[in-house]
Amino acid sequence: MTRGIAWLGCAALLGVLHSFFTFYWLFGGEWLLATLGDRVVDAFADAPVVLLAAGVVKVVAAIAPLLFAYWGWLRRRPVKALCWVGAAVLIVWGGANTVVGNLVLSGIIQPAGGYDRPGMVGHAWLWDPLFLLWGAALVAGLVLHNRRGSLPHDP
């Protein structure tokens, strides 16, 4: 296994972990639910189809780059570009929300109506950093993925 494949596998694992909780909450799980914040929980309480769609999108986005590499499709520019776009979205979304959440928790940013502390902690210290790490691992995998020799059976 090459470093590129290992990083793509790490990205897949992080994404599947993120999606696991979406499905867990969809089917009634409550552990770590408070880390989403009351507003998010209330918004999705009556929207199981949205949660299902979010979970499916996360799983597909998590495993697709690894499968693309395995199938040799990551060598195709449109496929690799799609993976780069996904990595950028994960890094920007996760990074920005991690920074903003921590600025709120530190008191540097003070929201006018206050904020839900457990939800802010969850986003600043868990969910958004997980998006950021997923994106960073995907970038590492894309950068390190070679045109030749990326998989054990490649010539």
C-alpha positions in Angstrom: 0.0 0.0 0.0 1.3 3.4 -0.9 1.1 6.6 1.3 -1.5 8.0 -1.1 -3.8 5.0 -0.7 -3.2 5.1 3.0 -4.3 8.7 3.2 -7.3 8.1 1.0 -8.2 5.3 3.4 -7.8 7.6 6.3 -10.1 10.2 4.6 -12.6 7.4 3.9 -12.6 6.3 7.6 -13.1 9.9 8.8 -15.9 10.5 6.5 -17.6 7.2 7.3 -17.3 8.1 11.0 -19.0 11.4 10.4 -21.8 9.7 8.4 -22.2 7.0 11.1 -23.4 9.6 13.6 -25.9 11.0 11.0 -27.4 7.5 10.6 -27.2 6.9 14.4 -29.2 10.0 15.1 -31.6 9.3 12.3 -32.5 6.0 13.9 -33.0 7.5 17.3 -29.6 7.5 18.9 -29.0 10.3 21.4 -25.3 10.1 22.4 -23.6 13.4 21.4 -26.8 14.8 20.1 -26.4 17.9 22.3 -23.1 18.6 20.5 -25.1 19.6 17.5 -26.9 22.4 19.3 -30.6 22.7 20.0 -31.3 24.7 16.8 -29.9 22.0 14.6 -31.6 19.2 16.5 -34.9 21.0 16.3 -34.5 21.8 12.6 -34.0 18.1 11.7 -36.3 16.5 14.2 -39.1 16.2 11.6 -36.9 15.8 8.6 -35.7 12.2 8.5 -35.4 12.3 4.7 -32.9 15.1 4.9 -30.9 13.2 7.5 -31.0 10.1 5.4 -29.8 12.1 2.3 -27.0 13.8 4.3 -25.8 10.4 5.6 -25.8 8.9 2.1 -24.0 11.8 0.6 -21.4 11.6 3.4 -20.8 7.9 2.9 -20.5 8.3 -0.9 -18.2 11.3 -0.5 -16.1 9.3 2.0 -15.5 6.2 0.0 -15.6 7.4 -3.6 -12.0 8.8 -3.7 -10.6 5.5 -2.4 -12.7 3.5 -4.9 -11.7 5.8 -7.7 -8.0 5.2 -6.8 -8.6 1.5 -6.7 -10.4 1.4 -10.0 -7.7 3.6 -11.6 -10.3 6.4 -12.2 -8.4 8.9 -10.1 -6.1 9.4 -13.0 -8.9 11.0 -15.0 -8.9 14.7 -14.7 -12.6 15.2 -14.1 -12.7 12.6 -11.4 -9.6 14.0 -9.7 -11.0 17.5 -10.0 -14.2 16.4 -8.3 -12.2 15.0 -5.5 -10.2 18.2 -5.2 -13.5 20.2 -5.0 -14.7 17.9 -2.3 -11.5 18.3 -0.3 -11.7 22.1 -0.7 -15.3 22.2 0.6 -14.4 20.0 3.6 -11.4 22.1 4.5 -13.1 25.5 4.0 -16.3 24.4 5.8 -14.6 22.6 8.6 -11.8 25.1 9.0 -13.9 28.2 9.0 -16.5 26.8 11.4 -13.7 25.5 13.7 -12.1 28.9 13.8 -15.4 30.8 14.3 -16.6 28.4 16.9 -13.5 28.7 18.9 -13.6 32.5 18.6 -17.1 32.4 20.0 -16.1 30.1 22.8 -13.1 32.3 23.7 -15.3 35.4 23.8 -13.6 37.2 20.9 -16.9 36.9 19.0 -20.0 37.5 21.0 -23.2 36.5 19.2 -26.0 39.1 19.8 -28.5 36.5 21.0 -26.0 34.4 22.9 -25.3 30.8 21.9 -25.9 27.2 22.8 -22.6 26.2 24.6 -22.8 22.4 24.2 -23.6 22.9 20.5 -20.8 25.4 20.0 -18.3 23.1 21.8 -19.5 20.2 19.6 -19.0 22.1 16.4 -15.7 23.8 17.4 -14.0 20.8 18.9 -15.6 17.8 17.2 -17.8 17.9 14.1 -16.1 20.8 12.2 -12.5 19.7 13.0 -13.6 16.2 11.8 -14.7 17.8 8.5 -11.3 19.6 8.4 -9.3 16.4 9.1 -11.3 14.5 6.5 -10.5 17.2 3.9 -6.8 17.3 4.9 -6.5 13.5 4.7 -8.1 13.6 1.2 -5.7 16.3 0.1 -2.8 14.3 1.3 -4.1 11.2 -0.5 -4.6 13.2 -3.8 -1.2 14.8 -3.6 0.6 11.5 -2.9 -1.4 9.4 -5.3 1.0 8.5 -8.1 0.1 7.9 -11.7 2.0 4.6 -11.5 2.5 2.2 -8.6 -0.3 3.6 -6.4 -1.8 0.2 -5.9 -0.1 -3.2 -5.4 -1.5 -4.5 -8.7 -0.5 -1.4 -10.8 2.3 -1.9 -13.4 
